[in-house]
Amino acid sequence: MLYIVIILMIIGLVGIIIPGIPGIGLMFLASLGYAYMTEFLDVSIKMIIFFGILTIISFIFDYVASLLGAKRFGASKYGIIGGFLGGIIGLITLNIPGLLLGQFVGTLIGELVIGKKFDSSIKSGIGTIIGYVLGVVINMTIGLLILSLFLWSIWKG
């Protein structure tokens, strides 16, 4: 069972980078399931509560980082929607590089559609990428912390 939980947690780490794959939430649920199945012997309730708090922080930061990155660089609602759609299309067509390129191009197109100038639209596209990357870095840090603490709890238990 431990191997399945670790595999789920690794999938969760991958999900931090790739939208559509569960990320931190999967890691939390996997650790909670393991703790429950082992009657909280190796992973304590306190540790699960801490993982839950980290998961909530991750969800909030993930949402706020992308919006703030885009907004900070002047993106409109159309730019943000364009970035979201472009990211999905880019991911489907070109994988991870397509995700970043798609977000940028989608934001750029969204801004141009509403009449923003080209250089202002480019700035919004860059902001979207910066917000996304910042979100990934913070969430990856949280994910690695959860995985490390989980494995430490198992090892010391």
VENCORMO-V381501 format. One record per residue. SS is DSSP state (helix for helix, strand for strand, loop for the rest). Layout:
# VENCORMO-V381501
<<SS> <SS>>
This chain:
# VENCORMO-V381501
<<loop> <helix> <helix> <helix> <helix> <helix> <helix> <helix> <helix> <helix> <helix> <helix> <helix> <helix> <helix> <helix> <helix> <loop> <loop> <loop> <loop> <loop> <loop> <helix> <helix> <helix> <helix> <helix> <helix> <helix> <helix> <helix> <helix> <helix> <helix> <helix> <helix> <loop> <loop> <loop> <loop> <loop> <loop> <loop> <helix> <helix> <helix> <helix> <helix> <helix> <helix> <helix> <helix> <helix> <helix> <helix> <helix> <helix> <helix> <helix> <helix> <helix> <helix> <helix> <helix> <helix> <helix> <helix> <helix> <helix> <helix> <helix> <loop> <loop> <loop> <loop> <helix> <helix> <helix> <helix> <helix> <helix> <helix> <helix> <helix> <helix> <helix> <helix> <helix> <helix> <helix> <helix> <helix> <helix> <helix> <helix> <helix> <helix> <helix> <helix> <helix> <helix> <helix> <helix> <helix> <helix> <helix> <helix> <helix> <helix> <helix> <helix> <helix> <loop> <loop> <loop> <loop> <helix> <helix> <helix> <helix> <helix> <helix> <helix> <helix> <helix> <helix> <helix> <helix> <helix> <helix> <helix> <helix> <helix> <helix> <helix> <helix> <helix> <helix> <helix> <helix> <helix> <helix> <helix> <helix> <helix> <helix> <helix> <helix> <helix> <helix> <helix> <helix> <helix> <helix> <helix> <loop>>
